[in-house]
Each structure stands twice: as structure tokens, then as C-alpha cells.
Amino acid sequence: MEATAQVRHLRVTAQKARRVVDLARGGVAADVVASLRFQPQAVAEPVRKVIESAMANARVKADEAGERLDDSDLVIKEIYVDEGPTMKRIRPRAQGRAARILKRSCHITVVVATPDVATKEGAR
């Protein structure tokens, strides 16, 4: 069983999001969610929510297929951060000049899977 979830146009830079996402990669989804609750970074909450969403999507897929699924069995197979669109703003500076402000965003994608699916895919 494999399920995905995405958050798009998150108003955090990709560099800051990758710091938190790197901690979650390859871990057991339920354990990662528990540890993200206590991370001091602001981006930990959206990352936690997207992982919980992927877990819920896996639960729905298992119910539709008539399979039994335990949340503690799910492993984070893939998690990555892509750069999103950048909003460009202007800040007035001295002597009539202007400085550009870049308000960056990112997209976070999570794929959770049961351990048997994760190991089969990794063997290829």
C-alpha cells in the first residue's frame, strides 16, 4: 500500500523546509509525526500535517481495497521539497532607489508505504 500527499505554495523557503524534511526521511511515519510536534522550527507544523494527510490517504486506500492497515506500519518512502513560485516585492531605499524583496515558497511531497512495498521498490 502506497499513498501520497502534497502541500503546494507553502510560504516558507525551500532551504528552511529541507532542514526539517531531512530529519523525517526514511523514518516510521507515526514516530516522525510525534517528533515533529516538538520541533522548534515553524515549518515543522506544515510538514507534520502533510505526513498525517498521507497517512490518512493510505488508510482510505486500504479501506477501499478491503485491506487491514496499521498506522505504525507506515514508513516514509519519499519526502522532498521543491521550490515554488517567488513573489517579487519592492522596498524603498535611500535616494529614490528600490531594493527587491523575494518572498519564496515551496512544495512538499510525501509518499508513505508499508514496509513490504518500500523494500520491493528499493530493490529495483
N, C-alpha and C positions, 0 to 999 in steps of 0.2 A: 504494500500500500504506500502510495506516494502522493503528497499534496503540496500545493504551493500557495503563497500569499505575497502580495506586493503592497508597498506604500509608495506613492508617487508624489513628487513635488513637495517633499518634506523640507521645511525651511531651516535646514542645518547643512553645513558644508560637508562634502563627502569625506574629507580628511578627518573631521571630528567623528563622523559616524563610523568610519572604518576602525577607529580605536576600540570602540565597544563591540563591533561586529566580529573582530578578530578573536575576542575572548569567547564568543559563542560558537565559533566554527567547530563542527565535529562532536559537539557535546550532546548529552541526553537533553531533549527539549524541556522536560519538566524541571530538571536541575538548573538549566540555563535561565529559565523564567524566574525561578526562585532567587538566583544570584543577581539578576538584573534589577530586582526590586530594591536592592541595597547599593547599587552603583551610584556614585555622586554625579556622574555626567548627566546632563539634561537629555541627551539623545537616548539614554537607556530606556526611558518610558516608551517612546515610539517603537524601538527595536523589540522590546518585550511584547508590545501589543501585536506587532506583525507576526511574531513567533506564535503567540496564542491564537491568532487568526489561522495560521497554517495548521496548528493542531486541531482546531475546530473543523477546518475543511477536511482533514484526514478522517475525523470522527464521522462527518456526514457521508463521505465516500464509503467508509466501512459499513455504515448503516444501510446505504443504498445497495451495496454488494452483499449484504447479509453476513458479513464477517465480524468477528469479535476483535475489538481493538482496545488496548490499554494505553493510556497516555504516557505511562512511564516507559513504554517500549519504543516510543518515537525518538529518532535520532536526527539531528540537523545534518542533512546530507550536503546541502549547499546553502550558503548565505553570502550575499555580496552586495556591494554598494556601487551604484553608477552615478555619475554626475548628471544633475538635472539642468534645467534652464537657469540662466543667470539674469536677474533683473538689474538693469543699469540705472543708477541714480546719480544726481549731481549735488555736490556740496560746494557752496560758495567759499572762495578763498580770498586772500588779500589781493588788492589792486585789480579787482574785476575778473580775476581768474576763476576757474572752476576745476574741481577735482572730482574724479569719477569714484563712485562707491559701487562695489559689486556685491549684490545680495544673492548669494549662491544657494542652490537647492540640490537635493539628491533623491534618488530612487533606491529603495531597499527591497531585495527579493530574497525570500526564504523558501527552501524546499525541505520538507521533513519526510522521512520514510521510516518504515520498520527496519530493524537491523538486517533481516534477510535480503531485502531489496537493496539496501545500501551496500552490502558486501558483494552482491552479484554485479551491481553496476561498477563497483570499484575494481573488480577482477578483469574487466574488459580491457 
